[in-house]
Amino acid sequence: MFGVSGKLIRNALVMYDRQTDTLWSQFLGVAVQGELQGTPLEPLPSTLTDWATWKRLHPDTIVLDQGRERSDPYNRYYTDASAGVLGERNPDNRLDRKDFVLGLQLPGFQKAYAFRDLSATPVVNDRLGDRDLVVVFDADAATGVAFDRTVDGRELTFDLLTDGPEELLALRDRETGTLWAGLTGEAIEGELAGTQLNQITVTQVFWFAWTDFFPGAPLYEAPA
């Protein structure tokens, strides 16, 4: 079981486990000090989105209501010029420090996708390391997800279906013509109906926080 240590590494949370008191980097998912130092955690993909979008995609969701006020105490922090508690370590002028990015980490490879570029190009067929992947972005909900786009050994190429069901952020693959729900990676109509794309772990984060951990890592460039 994990708890909050009260420590930070480059402005990011440091956890501790109650069994060994080892310290763990939340950003890297690795033990950084203690008995289990160097041990990685297994990442589980998740989706950071707004309640309306989640409820639309998963209408039977059960919610833990702790009776607290549902407001964001960090609203001002999103727009001011500060860079966390400890300041910026590796300034990178490719983006503004408070620009949001979707960060992908695969073994030995990292890449960031700026929200502003994904807003213009909401479906990106890409390759990182040895993985063929697709990044999908819903600008209205500020929600980004990524999936492995190889199905049964076949690489698929996805396009946004502009006349498809709006609530699905619908995609169609060029190889089979199957219709897919973009934010869940589920094939809902066509040859591959019922197939589920494997979701890839992503991190939604400020640009300065990403570059503090991965200075010089590639940044996706939207087509001109």
N, C-alpha and C positions, 0 to 999 in steps of 0.2 A: 504494500500500500504506500501511496505517495502523499507527501505534504509539501507545503510551500516553505522553503528555507529562509526566505527574506533576503537572499543574496541575488546578485545580478551578474551576468556575463554579457558585456557589450549591450547593456540595456534589456536583455532578455531574461526571463524567469529561470531560476535554478530551483529544482525540486530536490527532495531527499526521500529515500525510502525508509520506512519505519523498521524494517527488519535488520538492515546493516548500517544505516545512517550514511550511506553513499550519496554523494551529490550528483545530480543529473542535469544536463543542459536541456531545457525544454525545446530550444530551437534546433539543436543537433540530434536530440534523442539518444545521447550517449552519456555514460557515466564518466564524470570528469575528475572525481576525487573520492578516494575511499576504497573499501574492500573490492568493489566491483568495477573499478576504474577501467575504462576502455570497452566495457560491455555495451553493445547497442540494444536499444529497444526495437521491437518490431512495429513499424508504422502501420496504422490503420487508417485508410482513406476516410475523410469526412467532408461534408459540404457546409460551408459558411454562407448562410443566406438569410433573407428576411422571413418572418413568420408566414406572411401571405403566400409566398412562393412555396415554402416547405409544406404548408397545409394543402395547397393545391396538388402537389405531387404525392403527398402521403396523407390523405384525408383521415385515416384512422389513427393518426399519431396520438400517443398519450403524453401529456405534459406534466412535468414536476412543477407545481406552483408553490413557491416558498413564501408567498405573501409579500414580496418586496416590490417597491416601486419599479416599474419597467421603464427606466430612463437611462440614458448613457452618460455617465459622469465624465467621459472623455471628449465630449463634443467639441469643446474649445481647443483641445490638444490637436485635433485633426487638421486644424487650419492655421495654428500659430507656427512660428519659425523654429521652435525648439526641437531638439533631437534627443528625446529621452532624458533620463536622469543623468547619464554619464557623458552625453554629447556624442558627436559624430566622430568615428575613428578613421574611416576611409572615404572621404568625400569623392563623389563621382557625378560630374556634371552632365552625364547623358540624360538624366532626368532630374526634376526637382526633388529635394530630399523627402518631401512629404507625399510624393506621388505613390499611389498604391500599385503594387505589382503582385502577380501570381507567380510564386517561385516554385520551381520543380527541382527536386534533388533525387538523382539516381546514383548508384554506386560509381563514384569517380567523375560525375558530371552534374552540373547545375546550369539552370537557365531561368531567366525572368521574362515575364510578359507583362508589359505595362497596361493598366486598365484602359488608358486612353487609346492605345493601339488596338486592344481587343474590342473596344466599343465600335471602332471602324471596321474591324475584321473579326467578327464574333466566332468564326470557326477556322482554326489553324491546324492544318495537317503538317506535322513536323516529325523530326527524328532527333533523339537525344541519346548519345551513346549508341547502343545496339537496339534501342527500343523505338518502334514506330508508334507515334502517339497523336492524339487529336485533343486540342484545347478548345473548350466551348465556353462562351461567355454570354451572360444575360445582363445587358447594361442597366436595364430598369431595376433589377434586383441587386446589382453589383455582385453577381455570383459567377465564379469561375470554377470549372472542373476540368479534369483531364482523364483520358482513357487510353489504354493500349488499343491500337486500331488493327491489330492482327487477330483474326478469327480463324481457328483451325488451320493455321499455317498460311492463311491468305491475307495479304495487306489490303485494307480497305481505304478508300479516299472519300471523305465526307464533304457535303455541301449543305449550306443552310437552305431549307425549303421555305421560301418566302410566302407561299400560298398554303402552307400546311397548318395544322392545328396550332393556334397561337399559344395555348397554354402548355404545349409540349416543347417549345423551342425546337421544332421538328427538323431533323436532318435526313438526307437520303444518301446512301453510298452509291458511287458510280459503278461499282463492279456488279452488284446484284439488284440495285433499285429498291432495296429494303428501306422502309421508313423507320426512323429511330427517334426516341425521346432524348433530346440533347443533354438535359441535365441529369438524367439517370442512366444513360447508356443502354437502355433496353430497346430491343428490336420489337416493334409492335405490329408491323404489317409487311408481308413479302416473304421472300425465300428464306430469310434468316429469322423470321418471327419467333419470339421466345428466347433468342440469344441475348446474353448479358455481357457487355464489354467490361473488362477488368479495369476498375477505377485506380488511378495513380494518385498517390498522396501529393497534395499541393499545400503551399503556405501562402496565405494572404497577408501581406506585410508592407510596411513602408519601405521605400527605396533605400533610405539610409540604413535601415536595419539589415536589409538583405546584403548590401555591399560591405557592411561591417564584418559579416561572416564570410562572404564570398567576393572579395575584391576582384574586379576585372572579369567576372563571369559573363558569359554571353547574354545579350539582351535582344529579344525578338524585335525585328524591324518590320513594321507593316508595309505592304506594297505601296509604292508611291501612287 
